[in-house]
């Protein structure tokens, strides 16, 4: 009877070999169990990656922890009373995983961690969140350093549910890294937001410039291989794109718009969500996607029932 209420049950501790990782790298460690006062039938142990994300429902905004990767560690087994057992694991971090730290400095606004889910006798305990730091890829770091050289100051970073028009995504959200405009461009730009969508071969780079004095935003986008990105003069390219905005007022990079009114995120446009399921290869990990899928390239942020499935626990409404 006491065991049914969690008294005298087994203890679980997840120990990471390292808490810093880059997208595409492997996270390793072991789940350590210690039996309690009685034998316990454990149905499964699963690790999940979660991050704090925002979703807009009409005029309101909801924030919660979004689960985007599930990794099975073990199936059913019996843990004897007082028995100690360590189960090793490793899994690949998705290439699109948001960045949480740059040069040792945490990005304000970001939360990322590993959660251990243990199912005993039909009761699922999701456990505490073990924080991890996700560092940028060298190709991403080259772009971020260009912003610093141009005099941009970091403002905030967040993760938003939805997708980017014309970009194939495996995860149901994207990250925005926001910068205050550099002094050189502050006369006509308030802020610039940067989004990466990486894959094994390269990455999409999406910029959104908030114009000073009127409500229109301008978007630019690149796709570049990881190796090529290391040899590009990003400071010159970003500076040239912003300088063109001061002369022409609007227009995407290379003159190509991405979505309605040049908006790659489809802001302000409503649609019905599609469903796109994706699975990792070689890791036994399933990437959670689909509830905030794309429909004709537009964000379906109004799909409250479906986007809400990603959220758990500490949702807030603003």
N, C-alpha and C positions, 0 to 999 in steps of 0.2 A: 504493500500500500504506500509506504514512504517513497519507494522507488518511482511509483507512478507520478508523484509530485516533485520529482527531481532531488529528493533528499538521499544522500549517500550514493548518488550515481557516479558514473565515470567522469574524469576531467579530460579536457582536450586542449592542447596547446599547439599552435602552428608556428614553426620556427623557420624563417626565411634565411637562406644562405647569404643573400644580399638584398637590401631593400631598394637599391637603385638599379634601374633598367632602362634601356632604350626601346622604342617600338621595333618589333621584329625579333628582339632577343628573348632568351629563355629565363623564366623566373624559376628558381629551384629552392627546395627546402624539404621539410618533413613535418608530418602531423604526428604529434606525440600524444598517446593515450595512456591513461592510468585508470585501472579498474577501481570501482567503488566498493561498497559493502556487499554487493551481490553480483552475480553474472548478469551481463547485459547483452541483448540481441541487437546489434547495430545493423540497420538496414542499408545505409550507405553513408559515405562521407564525400562531400562535394565542395570544391573551392570555387568561389565566384569573384570576378573583378567588378567593382562598382565605382561609380563616380557621381558627384553631385551634378545635376542637370536641371535646366529650366524648360518649362513648356508654357506657351501662352494659350489660354482658352478665352477667346473673345477679348474682353478688356481686363481679364485677371491673369496673374502669373503664378504658376505653381513651381515649387522647387523641392526636389527630393533626390534620393539615391537611386540611380539607374544602374541596373545590372546588365553587363554587356558581354560577359564570358562565363561559361560554366565548364568546369573541369572535373570529371569524376575521378576520385582518388581510390575508392574501394567500393566493392559491393557488399552483400550481407556477410556477417561473421559474428561469432560470439566472443565477447571480451570477458574473460573470467574475473572474478573478484580479485582486486589488488594486482592484476596482471598489468605489466607495462609493455607497450608496443610502440614502435616508431615506423611510420609508413612514408617512404620518400616519394617525392613528386617533382615533376618539371613540366612546364607548359610554355608555349610561345605567346608572348604579348602581341596583340593585334597591331598591325602596322599603323592603323588609324588612331591608336590610343592617344588621348590628349597629353600635352606636355604639362608637367607640374613644377619643374625646376630648371633654372638656367644659371650656369656658372655657380652652383651652390646656393642660389637664392630662390626660395619658394615663390611661385607665382601667386599673388594674392587673388583669392576667389576660387582656387582649385582644391578639390578633395579627391583622393584616389586611394583605394586600398583593396586588400584581399580579405574576404570573409569566408569562414569555415562553417559549412552547413552539415550538421550531424543529425541523422534521423534514427531515433531509438523508439521502438514500440509505437510507431505511427506519429510520434511527436517530433517535430523538426525544430532544432535550435540553430539559428543562423549565427550565433556567436558574435564576438566583437570584431571590429574592423582593424586589421593590421595595416597601417599606412605604408605606402610605397611611394617612391619618387620616380617620375618618368622624365628622363633627360631627352633633349632633342637629338635627332640624328645629326651627323656632321653636315649634311645638306641643308637641314632646317636651321642649324646654328649659323651657317653662312648668311642666310637671309636675316636672321634676328640680329646678327652683328652689324649688318648694313643699316638697320634702323638706328642702332646706337651711334654709329659713325655719323649719321645724318642729323643727330641731335634730337631724335624722338625720345620721349620719356614714357616708360611703362605706366599704364593706368590700372588695368584690371584684366582678368581672364575669366571666361565662363564657358560653359558647355550648354548648347541649346539643342533640344530635340528637333529633328527634321533633317532635311537633305538639301544638297546644293544642286541646282539645275545643271543637267548635262554631265554630272560627275558620278561615276559608279562608286557607291559606298557600301561597305559591309556593316558598318555600325549605324545605329539609328539616330545619331547626333553628330554635331560638328563643334569644334572649339573656335572661339573668337578671342584673339589676343589683342587688346586695345592699347593704343598709344596716343598720348597727347601730341599734337602736331609740333614739328620742329620750328624754331624761330623763323627759318627761311620760308616756310609755307604757312605759317599761322595766320597770315592776312586773309587767306581764302579757304583754309581747311581747319576745322575744329579738331577732329580726331581721325585716325586711320585704324581700321580693324584688319587683322591678319588671320587667315585660316589656312591650315595645311590639311590636305587629304593625301596620305602617303600610301604607297603600295611597294612591293618588293623591287620594282624597277625604277621608281621615281616618285614624284609628288606633284599634286596640283597646289598652286599658290593662288589664293584669292584675296584681293585687297578691296576694302570698302572705304571710301573717303567721304566724310561728313562735311558737306560744304558749309562754310560760314555765310550767314545772311539769308539762306533759303533752305527749304527742307529736302531738296533732292540730294541723293547720294550717287556716287559714281563708282563703278566696279571695274577692276582689272583682273586678268587671270593669266597665269602661265602654267605650262606643264613641262617639267624638266627631269631628266634622269639624275639619280643621286650623285654620280661621279661628275657629270657635267656641271651640276650646281656648285661644286667646289671651285670651279674655274670661271664662273660668271662674275662680273662686276655688278653685284646687286645694288650697291649704293648708287651707281650711275643709272641703272635701269629704273629703280624706284624714284629717284630724284627726277629723271626725265619724264616719267609718267605723271608725277605730281605737278611738274612745271607745265606740262601740256594742259592740265586741268585749269591752271590760271589763265591760259591763253584761249582755250576753247570752251571751258565751263563744264563740259561733260563728255562722256564717251569712254568706252572700255579700252583696255590695252589692245593694241593692233586694230582698233576700231571695231571690235567684235562684241556685240551685246550677248548676254547669256540667257536671259529669260525675259519675262514681260518687263518692259521699260529698262532693259539692261541689268536687271537684278538677278544675280545667280541664285539667291536664296528664295526667290518667289515671294518676297514679303508682301503682305496685303492681298494675296490671291488665295482663293479657297478652292479646295478640291476634295476628292475622296481618296483615302489612302490606298496604295497598292500594297502587296505583300511580297517581300523578296527575302527568301531564306538562304543563309549562307553557312557553310561549315568549314572549319579549319582543316588543314591537311596534315596528317602525320603526328598530331598531338593528342588525339582523342578528345579535343575540345570543340564545343559547339559555340559559335558566335551567335549571340542573340540579336536578331534583327527582324524588321518587318512591321512592328506595331506603329512605327512612325515612317513607314515606307513612302516612296515617291509615287505620285500619280500625275502623269504627264509632266514630270519634272517639278511639280510644285510641292511646297511644304504643306502637309495636312495637319497643321497644329491644332485645328479645330476638332480632330478626332479624339475627343477627351476620353472616351472609354478605352481606346486602344493605347494611346500614349500613356495613360495612367497605369497601364499594366506594368510599365517599367519602374514605376515609383513604389517605394515602400517606406513605411515608418514615419519619417519626420517631415512629411509634406508641409509646405507653408503656402499661404495665399497672400498676395500683396494687392 
